[in-house]
Amino acid sequence: MAITAAQVKELRDATGAGMMDAKKALTENDGDMEAAVDWLRTKGLAKAAKKSDRTAAEGLVGVAVENGVGVAVEVNSETDFVAKNAEFQSMVSDITKAALNVADVDALKAADLGGKTVEATVTDKVATIGENMSVRRMARIEGDVVATYVHNAAATGMGKIGVLVALKGGDEGVAKQIAMHVAATNPASLSEADLDQALVEREKQVLTEQARESGKPDNVIEKMIVGRMKKFFEEVTLLNQKFVMNPDVTVGQAAKDAGAEVLGYVRLEVGEGIEKVEEDFAAEVAKTMAG
């Protein structure tokens, strides 16, 4: 029998299953909604859907480089325990390799991974491992030299913080050192020109108010603001930061001394920007006992 879009929507709303899975469930069961729900549950797809509202703020960032292209991918899980699971880590590794051939996270989710899409692969893992998971972010970078650095590594090429640095000229040694610097300092941008202007204006406003409280003349205040903004740029932009490997020079100068130019960088940290609901163990047990 013909399956309507309305039926597919109804089943998706009831189970949270993907569109193609919902359609297949209805087709396999001649449009019988209850049977389709049971079919999805049998396949583990409805089970995965029920977990989709849980906060997935743990996980891993995977990094990979191939032919001057570097990618970093954040794959989230609910707990750090799952992030240490070999099955989860293998999936993250496979997804990261797949990212080398796509441009963004939407394309990555639709990419083929052993006969299934990445998104379907993650859904299957939700059902088997029993936690909500998601491919949250992906970043891509290109250069003559691209180096990676992983902080708090859980396995080869993956950890809590993943960094990529792309250079024009230079070698992997200096690129790796700069990647380690990025992991440690978390710069806001590559250079002053790349900084979010809203951030710049907000900082300038704060510094202006601070300078005015000194009670000094306007011409002195103006010089104070210029000096303080220069210091601000030195602190938050990669090229102007003091190089952690040699604080006597900036990162930009260190790259230049090595015959390189920093083209860009990527720094992904697991769970950045995700609001986590903290609940102590005693409260969780009490809630469980209360039903």
URBEL-V183820 format. One record per pair of residues at least 4 apart in sequence whose ideal C-beta (glycine too) atoms are under 7 Angstrom apart, sorted by the first residue. I is the first residue (numbers start at 1). J is the second residue. D is the distance in whole Angstrom. If there is no record, write none. Layout:
i j d
I J D
I J D
//
This chain:
i j d
1 30 6
1 31 5
3 7 6
3 8 6
3 23 6
3 26 5
3 27 6
3 31 6
5 9 6
6 10 6
7 11 6
7 26 6
7 31 6
8 12 6
8 19 6
8 22 5
8 23 5
8 26 7
9 13 6
10 14 6
10 33 7
11 15 6
11 17 7
11 22 4
11 25 6
11 26 6
11 33 6
11 36 6
12 16 7
12 17 6
12 19 6
12 22 5
14 37 6
15 37 6
15 40 5
15 46 4
15 49 5
16 49 3
16 50 7
16 52 5
17 21 4
17 22 5
17 40 5
17 45 5
17 46 6
17 49 6
18 22 7
18 123 7
19 23 6
20 24 6
21 25 6
21 40 7
21 45 5
22 26 7
23 27 6
24 28 6
25 29 6
25 36 4
25 39 5
25 40 5
26 31 5
26 36 5
28 39 6
29 35 4
29 36 5
29 39 6
32 36 6
33 37 7
34 38 7
35 39 6
36 40 7
37 41 6
37 46 6
38 42 6
39 43 7
40 45 4
40 46 4
41 46 4
41 47 6
44 48 6
44 127 3
44 128 7
45 49 7
45 123 7
45 127 7
46 50 7
47 127 5
48 123 5
48 126 4
48 127 5
51 126 6
51 131 7
51 132 4
52 132 6
54 78 6
54 132 4
55 78 7
55 274 7
55 276 6
55 277 6
56 76 4
56 77 6
56 78 5
56 132 5
56 133 6
56 134 5
57 76 6
57 271 4
57 274 4
57 276 5
58 76 7
58 77 5
58 78 6
58 79 6
58 80 5
58 83 5
58 270 7
58 271 7
59 74 7
59 75 5
59 76 4
59 77 5
59 83 5
59 270 5
60 75 6
60 83 5
60 89 7
60 92 5
60 154 6
60 158 5
60 159 7
60 270 6
61 72 6
61 73 7
61 74 5
61 158 6
61 159 6
61 160 7
61 161 6
61 162 3
61 268 5
61 270 6
62 73 5
62 75 7
62 92 5
62 93 6
62 95 7
62 96 3
62 157 6
62 158 4
62 162 7
63 70 7
63 72 5
63 96 7
63 148 4
63 150 6
63 157 6
63 162 4
63 164 6
64 71 6
64 96 5
64 97 6
64 100 6
64 157 6
65 69 7
65 70 5
65 146 5
65 148 6
66 100 5
68 142 6
68 143 6
68 144 7
68 146 6
69 100 6
69 140 7
69 142 5
69 146 7
70 141 5
70 146 4
70 148 6
70 164 4
70 166 7
71 96 6
71 99 4
71 100 6
71 138 7
71 139 7
71 140 5
72 139 5
72 162 5
72 164 6
72 266 5
72 268 5
73 95 6
73 96 5
73 99 5
73 135 7
73 138 5
74 136 5
74 137 4
74 268 5
74 270 6
75 92 5
75 95 6
75 133 7
75 135 5
76 133 6
76 134 5
76 136 5
77 82 4
77 83 5
77 88 6
77 131 5
77 133 5
78 82 7
78 131 4
78 132 5
79 131 6
80 84 7
82 88 5
82 129 6
82 131 5
83 88 6
83 154 6
84 154 6
85 89 7
85 129 7
86 90 6
87 91 7
87 129 7
88 92 6
88 129 7
89 93 6
89 154 6
89 155 5
89 158 6
90 94 7
91 95 6
91 121 7
91 125 6
92 96 6
92 158 5
93 97 7
93 157 7
93 158 7
94 98 6
94 113 6
95 99 7
95 113 7
95 118 6
95 135 6
96 157 7
98 108 6
98 111 5
98 113 6
98 118 6
99 108 5
99 138 5
101 111 7
102 107 4
102 108 5
102 111 5
103 107 5
103 140 7
104 108 7
104 138 6
105 109 7
105 135 6
105 137 6
105 138 4
106 110 7
107 111 6
108 118 6
108 135 6
108 138 5
109 117 7
109 118 5
109 119 4
109 135 6
110 117 5
110 119 7
111 117 7
111 118 5
112 117 7
113 117 7
113 118 5
113 121 5
116 120 4
116 121 5
117 121 7
118 122 7
118 135 6
119 123 7
120 124 6
121 125 7
122 126 7
122 133 5
122 134 7
122 135 6
123 127 7
124 128 6
125 129 5
125 133 6
126 131 7
126 132 6
126 133 5
137 268 6
139 266 4
139 268 6
141 146 6
141 164 5
141 166 5
141 264 5
141 266 5
142 166 6
143 166 3
143 167 5
143 168 6
143 263 5
144 167 6
144 168 5
144 169 6
145 167 4
145 170 6
145 171 6
145 172 6
145 175 5
146 164 6
146 166 5
147 165 5
147 172 5
147 175 3
147 176 4
147 179 5
148 163 7
148 164 6
148 179 6
149 163 5
149 176 6
149 179 4
149 180 5
149 183 6
150 157 7
150 158 6
150 159 4
150 161 7
150 162 6
151 159 6
151 160 6
151 161 4
151 183 5
152 159 5
152 160 4
152 161 7
153 158 7
153 159 4
154 158 6
154 159 5
160 269 7
160 270 5
161 183 5
161 267 7
161 269 5
162 268 5
163 179 4
163 182 5
163 183 5
163 265 7
163 266 7
163 267 5
164 179 7
164 265 6
164 266 4
165 175 5
165 178 5
165 179 4
165 182 6
165 262 7
165 265 5
166 263 4
166 264 5
167 175 5
167 255 7
167 260 4
167 261 7
167 262 6
167 263 6
168 260 7
168 261 4
168 263 5
169 259 5
169 260 4
169 261 6
170 174 5
170 175 6
170 255 7
170 258 5
170 259 6
170 260 3
172 176 6
173 177 7
174 178 6
174 255 7
174 258 4
174 260 6
175 179 6
176 180 7
177 181 7
177 245 5
178 182 6
178 251 6
178 255 7
178 262 7
179 183 7
180 184 7
181 185 6
181 243 6
181 244 5
181 245 7
181 251 6
182 187 6
182 238 7
182 265 5
182 267 5
183 267 7
184 244 6
185 241 6
185 244 7
186 267 6
187 236 6
187 237 6
187 238 4
187 241 6
188 195 6
188 199 7
188 236 4
188 237 7
189 194 4
189 195 5
189 237 5
190 194 5
190 237 7
190 238 5
190 239 6
190 262 7
190 264 6
190 265 7
191 237 5
191 239 5
192 233 5
192 237 6
195 199 6
195 200 5
195 237 7
197 201 6
198 202 6
199 203 6
200 204 6
201 205 6
202 206 7
203 207 6
203 232 5
204 208 6
204 225 7
204 229 6
205 209 7
206 210 6
207 211 6
207 225 6
207 228 5
207 229 7
208 212 6
208 225 6
209 213 7
211 221 4
211 224 5
211 225 6
212 221 6
216 220 4
216 221 6
217 221 7
218 222 6
220 224 6
221 225 6
222 226 7
223 227 6
224 228 6
225 229 6
226 230 7
227 231 7
228 232 6
229 233 7
230 234 7
231 235 6
232 236 6
233 237 5
233 240 5
234 240 5
234 241 7
235 241 7
237 241 7
238 251 5
238 262 7
238 265 6
239 250 6
239 251 6
239 252 4
239 262 6
240 250 6
240 252 7
241 250 6
241 251 5
242 247 4
242 250 6
243 247 7
243 249 5
243 250 6
243 251 5
243 254 4
246 254 6
249 253 4
249 254 5
250 254 7
251 255 6
251 262 7
252 256 6
252 262 7
253 257 6
254 258 7
255 260 5
255 261 6
255 262 5
271 276 7
279 283 5
279 284 5
281 285 6
282 286 6
283 287 6
284 288 6
285 289 6
286 290 6
//
